[in-house]
């Protein structure tokens, strides 16, 4: 077979893909069928499509074992065969790809200003979604939103596909209750979240297996799993109501010893007028929200998915400049600890704002003395506003089907 006609395999030695593929190698030992199937699905997900001979080579499985696994996955509806491709010699190669209808998952982003729930297919496409906007999250309102949203989204699938739902992934801030004052919640109103077993409650409401991760860790996972950032080592910023981040090292999303790696919002950065404050006070949308309200204007539009921020004028200009300075100093601090190749900026804002903030951060980083530090490239994220929801929805897939993703999960 001639596999050179299939895309994505002519990577140079030491590339991101080859480094990651080494961690996706299967085993020919008896009793490891589930592991081998995960390895094969992970390779197909990463490369887009692969012929059986390529799968055997990349996974380290024997051609016979790879062939048996592929027949099994195809019979289960998890993969689809493409059109045969004829090379110069031998039989045509048949590329295999993930079946979009092979599995589905719900993804819930529980935010400080908005929540959204999506139905996502096996290749990362959002089929449908529901969202709700609030001043701060009340438990009873979130319960109703999730219960009704899951029921609606489940009903949108044909009955035959509903049994392919893998579960509910949830991305939510750690210690949501501690941000009540910044959220504008009445004193004590957020305490109801402190001792809540969120996974158990959502499982009861939806009947689905529940997987939980930090919301921005989930966003970083979405970039790593479904984005197009060509790097195995990057630091990731997601600018939401409060800025947060994630860390990818050697192609792996790092959760850290306590699951709180990449808590970039807490990083000290220079404050305007002198002194230092945390990055959340410079590069968070709640900072812009407060200034818009102080100017006597409504800030509700900041939180709508289809919002256009161009009418904010000087308020937006000043926020971008301040946020960029904070992000640049955070990046400089990060690369002094680990030699990240890239710094990725995404967020809950229009793409035009993301582009402007990324460029402003690039310029601000150029004004910082980086002598002795490795160069780092500042780039835009490729998922956008929906990164937290997409990352959340991917949690059931990685828990049940794939190997190459490490996120702090809690399954009930």
N, C-alpha and C positions, 0 to 999 in steps of 0.2 A: 504494500500500500504506500501511496505517496501522500504524507500528511502535510507537506509544506504548503498546500493550497488552503489550509484552514487558518483563520486569522488568529493573531494573538500569541503565537508560539515562537516567533523569531526574536525573542528577547535576548539581549546580551548577557553574558555570564555575570552573575552577581546582581542581576536586576531585581526589582521588587517582586515580580512574579516568581522567579526561580527561588528566591529566598523563602517566600511563603510556601511554595509547593513542597519544599523539603519537609515542612511541618504537616503536610497533608498526605503523607505516604501511608499506604494501607499495610495490611499484614496478611500473609497466606495461611496463618495458623487457624486451625478449626476453632469455631466458637466465636469468631470475631466478625461475623457477617454484618452486624449492625454498625460496627466501627468502620468497616470497609465501605459500606454503603454511604456513610456520612462523608468519608474521605472522597469518594467518587462525586457525590453531589456537590461538595465544596469546591472541587476542581472545576466542575462544569460551571458552577456559579461564578467562579473567579475568571475563567477564560471566555465565558459566553457560550461556546460550543466546542466539543471535542469528539474526535473519532475514537473508536474502541482501542485502537492501537496506541493512540496518544495517551489515553487514560491509563493503559497498562504501563507505559513508559514513565509517566509522571508520578503515578501512585506507587510504583514498585511492585504491583500485583502481577501475577502471571497472566498472560493473555487469556487463558481459559477462565480464570477467576473473574477477571474484568468483564469478560463476555457474559458470564452467568449473572453477575451483578447488574449489568446493563439491561439484560432481558427482564430481570425481576423488577427493576425500577420502571421500565417501560410498561410492563404489565400492570403495575400499581398506578400508572398514570402520572408519575412524578417527572418523567422525561419524555421528550418527543424526538423522533428521528427526522433529520432534515433530508434534503435532496442529495442523492449520491454524487460524489465529486470524483471524477476520473483523473488519475495522475498519468505519468508517462508510462508506468509499468504496473502490472498487477491489477487486482480487483479494485473497483471504485471504493472510496472511503465514505462512510455515512456519518456525518456529524450529528451528535446528540446535544440537545439543549434542554433546559428546564421547561417544564410545561407551566405556563402562567396559571392554569386552572388546577395544577397539581396539589396546591395547598393554599389556604387563606389564613389570615390572622387579623385580629382587631388590635389597634394601637391607640392607647389613651395618653394624651399629654395633659397632665393636670398642672396648670400654671397659676401664677399669682394674679393674673388679670383675665385670662381666658383658658378654657379647656376645649380640646378637640378630640374626637374619636374618629378613626379611619378604618376602613376595610381595605386591606392590602393583599395583592396576589403574590404568587411564589417568586416572581421576578422583580418585586419591589414597586409595582405600579399601584397607586391608590385608586381603587375602584369607586369609592364613595366616601363621604364624610359628614359629620355633624359637628357643630361648634356652639359654644355659649360664651357670652361676655359678662363680666361681673366686676364689682369694685374689689371684692375679696371673696375667696372660695368658702362657701358654707357647706357643711357636710351633707345636709339634707338635700340641697339643690344639686350637688355633685352626684349623689346617689340616684336621684331621679333622672338626671341627664344621662348617666351611664346606662342605667337599666333600659330607658327608652331608646337610647342611641344604638345599643347593641341589638335590641330587638328589631329596630328598623333596618339596620344594615344587614343583619342575618336574613331578614325577609327579602332583601333585594337580590339574594342569590337564588338560583333555581334549587329546588329541593335536593336534587342529586348532588349538588356541590356543597350543601351545608355541612355534610358529614366530613368534609375536608378542612373544616376550620380547626386550626392547631391550638388556639388559645387566645388569651388577651395579654398583651404586653403593656406595661404602665411605666411611663416616665414622669417622675415627680421630684421636686426639690427635696433634698434631705432637710429635716427640721423645718418643714413648712410653717409650723406654728411660731417659729422665732422671728418671722418677718411681718408680724401683724401690724406693728406701728408704721413701718415703711409702706405697707399695703394700704394704709388708711383704715384699718379695721378697728372697731371699738375695743377698748381694753378688755382682754380676756376672751374675746370672741374666737380667736384661733386656737384656744386651748383644747377644743374638742378633737383636734387632730393629733395631739401629743401621744395619747395612748391607744390610738386606733390601729387595729390589725387590718391594714388596708387590703392585703391579699385575701384574707379570709372573707372580708365583707364583700369584695367584688366577686369572688367566686360564688358566694351565696346569691348575689344579685343576678349574675349572668349565666351561671352554670358552666363556665369555662375555666380551664386551668389558667392561673394568673402568674405572670412573671414581672418582677419589678426591678427597675434600675433608676439611678439618678437621671433626671431629664436631660441634662447636658451631656452626660456620659452616653445616653442613648442617641443624642444628636451626633456626637462624634462617631459612634458606631454606625450610624446611617451613612456618614461620609466615607467611612472605611469600607463598608459593605457594598454600597450602591453608587458612591461618588466616583469622580474621575481624577482625584488628586494622585499624581504619579510620584508618590514618595512613600517610603517605608518608615520614615522618622519625621513626625511633625507635631507641632503643638497647635491645639485647636481652640478657638474662641467662638462661643455662641452668645450674641448680644440679644438678650431677652429683657424682660422686666428688670432682671438682675443678670449681669454678665457672669458666665461660667465657662468652663473649659474641659478639655480632655487631652490625653497624651497618647500618641501612637509611637511605639518604639519597635523597630525590626518587624513592622507589619502587624503588630499586635496592639490592640487597645488595652492599655494598662489601667487596672482598677486600683492597684495599690494595696498596702497592708490592711487598711481599714475600709477600703472601698471608696476613698475620698480623694484619690489621685486626680490631679488636674483641677483642684479648687482654686482656679486662677482669680476668681472674683475677690478673694481675700488677700491677694498679693499687694504689698505696699508700693505705691507709686507717688511721684511728686504731686502735691496739691497746688492749685492756682494760688498765688500770693505767698507761697512758702510752706514749709512743713510737708508732711506726707499723710496720705489717706489710702484707703483700700480702693482697688480698681472698680469695685461696684459703685463707688461714689463718683466715678468719672465716665465709665463706658456702659452704663445701664440705661435702658429706655425710661425707667422711672425718673431719672434725672431730667430728661427732656420733658416728660409728662408734667413734672412739678413746675417747670419753667413756663410751659404752655398755659397751665392753669393760673399761675401767678400773673401772666399777661392778660388774664381775663378771658381766655378762650377755652373752648371745650377740647379735651384731650382724648375723647372717645375714639376718634378716627385713627389714633395711633395703633389701636389694637384690632382693627378690622383687617381681614386677610387681603381685601382688595384696596386698601388705603393708599392714597397718593399723598406723599408728604411734601410735595413741592410748594404748597401754599404756606409752609412754616417759615420761609424766608430766613431772616437773620437768626432766629431761634435755632433753626436746624444747623446753620453754618457754625454757630458758636459751639453747639453740642458736638458736631463732628470734629471740630478742632480739638476740643478738650478730650473727647473719647480717644482720638488718635494718639494724642500725647501719652495718655495712660496705657494704651495698648502697646505702643512702641517701647515704653520702659518695662512693661511686663515681659515683652519678647526678649529684650536685652538681658533681663534677669534670668529668663528661662534658658537661653543659649549659653549662659555662663555655667550652668549646671550640667546640661546635656547638649551635644552638638546636633540639634534639630536642623534638618535640611530646609524645612518650610514652616511658616506660620500661617495658618488658615483662619480666615475671618468669615463668619456667617452670622445670620441673626434673623430676628422676627421683624424685618423691615423690607421695604421695596428693594428690588434688585439694583435700582439706580443709587439708592442710599448705600447699599453694600459696596458698590463700586467706588463711590466717593470716599467712604470711610477707609477702605483698603488702600486707596491711593494716598490719602492723607496720612495713614499710619506708615506707609512706605517712606514718605517724605520726612515724617517725624523721626523715624528710626535712623535716617541718614544724618540727622543732626546730633545724634548721640555718639559719644566716644566709644567705639567698639573694638579698640585696639586689643589684640590678643584673643579675640573671640572668632569663631568660625562664621563665615557668611551665612545668612539666612534669607530666604526669599519669602516675601509677604504676598499671599495670593487669596483670591476669593474662594469661599466654599462653593460647592457645586450642587448642593441639595436645596438650599433656600429655606424659606419660612417653615416648611413642613418637616425639617430635619428631626425634630423631637418626636413627632408622631410616627414618621417612617422608622426611626430607630426603635421606638417602642414596639411597633408592629413586627419588627424583625426578631424580637426576643424569643417568641415561640418557635420561629423557624430555626434559630441557632440552637435552641434547647433540644429540638427534636430531630433535626435533619442535617445540620452542618457541624464541622469541627473547628473552623478557622476564625473563631470570634470569642473573645473573653470579655464578658460583661458580668457585673455582680448581679446574680439572679436570685430571686426567692420564689419558689414554686409551692403552691398549696395543693 
